[in-house]
Amino acid sequence: MPFLGDLGFWKIVIIAVVVLILFGGATRLPMFAKGLGQSVKVFRKEMKDVGADSKSDRAKDARDEDAEPVYYTAEPPSDSDSRTPGSRRS
């Protein structure tokens, strides 16, 4: 089968385009191209948003590193601690 051996990449692409035009119909190709274009647009927008989110997260992490650490203990708050809600018991 020397015919199949002569098929190169571009010949296969041309055959695929012709088959799409004949069997896919000329009305479906513009809809497919529009959907593909919208998908690429959404993908680019999301990639930009992810980049902006990661930059803001890095800036937030840098600010958090400068803050003083908070240490928690297992001791219950004392009655004189005014920062805890419901600490005023009569």
C-alpha positions in Angstrom: 0.0 0.0 0.0 2.3 2.8 -1.2 -0.7 5.3 -1.1 -0.8 5.2 2.7 2.9 5.6 3.0 2.8 8.9 0.9 0.4 10.5 3.3 2.1 13.4 5.1 0.8 15.6 7.9 -0.5 18.4 5.6 -2.3 15.9 3.3 -4.1 14.5 6.3 -5.0 18.0 7.5 -6.4 18.9 4.1 -8.4 15.7 3.9 -9.8 16.3 7.4 -10.9 19.8 6.4 -12.6 18.6 3.3 -14.4 15.9 5.2 -15.5 18.4 7.8 -16.9 20.7 5.1 -18.7 18.0 3.3 -20.2 16.0 6.2 -20.2 18.6 9.0 -22.0 21.1 6.9 -21.1 24.8 6.2 -23.5 25.9 8.9 -21.9 24.0 11.8 -18.3 25.2 11.1 -19.0 28.8 12.1 -20.7 27.7 15.3 -17.8 25.4 16.1 -15.3 28.3 15.5 -17.3 30.7 17.6 -17.5 28.2 20.5 -13.7 27.5 20.2 -13.0 31.3 20.2 -15.2 31.8 23.3 -13.5 28.9 25.1 -10.0 30.4 24.4 -11.2 33.8 25.6 -12.5 32.3 28.9 -9.3 30.3 29.3 -7.1 33.4 28.9 -9.3 35.4 31.3 -9.1 32.6 33.9 -5.3 32.4 33.5 -5.0 36.1 34.1 -7.2 35.9 37.2 -5.2 33.0 38.6 -2.0 35.1 38.1 -3.5 38.1 39.8 -4.8 35.9 42.7 -1.4 34.3 43.2 0.3 37.8 43.3 -2.2 39.1 45.8 -1.7 35.9 47.9 2.0 36.4 47.9 1.6 40.0 49.0 -0.8 38.9 51.8 1.6 36.2 52.9 4.5 38.8 53.1 2.3 41.1 55.3 1.3 38.1 57.5 5.0 37.3 58.1 5.5 40.7 59.7 2.7 40.2 62.2 3.3 39.0 65.7 2.6 35.4 66.3 -0.4 34.3 68.4 0.1 31.7 71.0 -2.8 29.6 72.3 -2.9 27.9 75.6 -5.1 25.1 77.0 -6.0 27.2 80.1 -9.5 28.6 80.4 -9.7 32.4 80.5 -9.8 34.0 83.9 -12.9 35.8 85.1 -11.1 39.1 85.0 -10.3 38.8 81.3 -12.6 41.3 79.6 -11.7 40.2 76.1 -13.7 37.0 76.3 -17.4 37.0 75.7 -19.6 36.0 78.6 -16.8 36.4 81.1 -18.9 38.7 83.4 -20.7 36.2 85.6 -22.8 37.5 88.5 
